[in-house]
Amino acid sequence: MKLSYKASLVLIAALVAAAGPTYGAQPPDVVQSDSNNSTAMGTGALKSQTFSGNNTAAGAYALYSDTLGDNNSAYGERALYSNTTGQLNTAAGAAALFHNTTGSYNTAFGQGALFFNTTGQENTASGYSRAILQHDRLLEHRLRGHCSIFKYDRIREHRRWS
C-alpha cells in the first residue's frame, strides 16, 4: 500500500495528538547532601567526617579519613584517603593525593598524582605520578608517561618518558 505525502503527514499528526505531550523529567535525587553540605558516593566515602563540611567524595573510600577538612573534592577510589584537616583540595583519579593529611590548596589529576604528598600546599600535578613532597620541596618524583608538577606558577618538574 502506497501512501501519499499528505496522507503520511495526517497519520503522523493523528499519532502525536493521540499520544499527548511528553516531557523530560529529572530522575529523583538519590544522593543527598548531609547537614554540612557534604556529599558521599561509594563504600566508605567520607566515613570519618565529623565537623567538616562542603566536601564531595565519589568513589570507594574517597576522603575516608577526613575529620575537619572543608571544601575538598575527591573523585576516584581512595582519592584523598588520608586527608584529615586539609582544605580546598581537589583529587581526581584512583589514589590521587592518597597520603595528604593536612596539605591544602592542592590539585591532583591522574592515578596516584601527588600520592606521597602529606603536608605540601598549593601544588598542582597532572598525570600518572608518585611525587614525594616535604615542606613544599620536591624530594623524589617517579614518573610514568606524562606528568607535570607546578608550584606557585613555577614548574618544579616536567619530563616526558617514552
N, C-alpha and C positions, 0 to 999 in steps of 0.2 A: 504494500500500500504506500503510495507516494503522497506526502503532504506538501501543500504549498507553503511558501514562506509566511504568508499571512496566517494560515491555519496553525503553523508552528508557534507563532507569537501568541496567538489566542490561547493555545494549550498551555504554554509556559505561564502566561498571566493568570489563568484559572488555577494552576497548581500553586502558585505563590499566594494567591488570595485565599485558597483553601487551607494552606499550611499556617498562615498567620505570621506575624512578625517574629523574628528571632533576635535575641540579644545575647551578647557575650557576658558571661558572669565570672567574676573573680572567685577562685576557689576559697574556701574558708581558710583563715589564718591559723594553721596548725602549730606554728611556732610562736609562742607568746613571750614577750619580754617580762622579766621579773619587776619587782617594785623599784629596783635600782636601775632600770632601763638596760639590763644586760640580757643577752640572748645566747642560748647554748643549744647546739645541734650536734648530737653524736654521743656515744658512750663515754662517760667521764668528763665531758667538756665542762669547764668552769666548776669542777667538782668541789674545790676548796674555797670558793668565793664566800667571803664573809661581809666585809664592809665596802668592797669595791663596787664600781658602777660604770655604766655606759660601755661595757665590754661586749664584743661579739666573738663567739667561738664556734667554728664549724669544722667538725672532724673529731674522730675518736681521741679523747684525752687532750684536746686543744685547750690551752690556758688552764691546765689541770691544777696547778699549784697556786694559782692567783688568789691572794687574800685581800690586799689593799691596792692593787694596781688599777688605775682608772683609764678609760678611753683606749683600750687595746683592741686590736683586731687580729684574730688568728684563724687562718684557713688552711686545713690540712691536718693529717694525723700527727699528733704530738707537737704541733706548732706552738711556740711559746710555752712549752710544757712546764718548765721550772720557774717561770715568772711568778714572783711573789708581790713585789711592790713597784715594779717598773711601770711607767706610764707612757701613753701615747706611742706605743709600738705597733708596727704592722708586720705580720709574718704570713706569707703565702707560700705553701709548699710543705711537704712532709718534713717534720723536724726542723723547720726554719726557726732560728732563734731558740733552739731547744734548751740550752743551758742558761739563757738570760734569767737573772734573778731580780736585779734592781736597776738595770740599764734602762734608760728612757730615750724617747725620740729616735728609735731605730727602725729601719725599714729593710726587710729581707724578703727577696723573691727568689724561689727556687728551692729544690730539695736540699735541705741541710744548710741553706745560706745563713751565715753568721752562727753556725751550730755551737761553737765554743764561747761565744760572747757571753759574759756574765754580768759585768758592770759597765761596759763601754756605752757611751752615749753619742747620739747624733751621727750614727753610721748608716750607710746605705749599701746594700750588697745585692747583686742580681746574678743569677746563675747558680749551677750546682757547685757548692764550695764548702770548705771547712775552714773558717777563719778563726784564729785564736787572737783575741784582743785582750789586753790588760792595760788598765788605766789609759784607754783610748789609743794605745800604740799597737800596731800590728806586729805580733811576735812570730807567728808562723801562719802560713797560708798554703793549704794543699788544694791545688786547682785541678778541675776536670772539665774540659771543654772551655766554654766562655765564662768568664767571671769578672766582675768589676766591683771594687770597693771604693766608696767615696767618703770623705770626711771633711766637713766644712768647706765644700766646693773644691777640695783638693783631691786629686787621685792618689790614693795610697798604694794601690796595687792593681795592675791591669795586665793580663797576659792572655795570649791565645795559645792553647795547646792543641795539637792535632792528634 
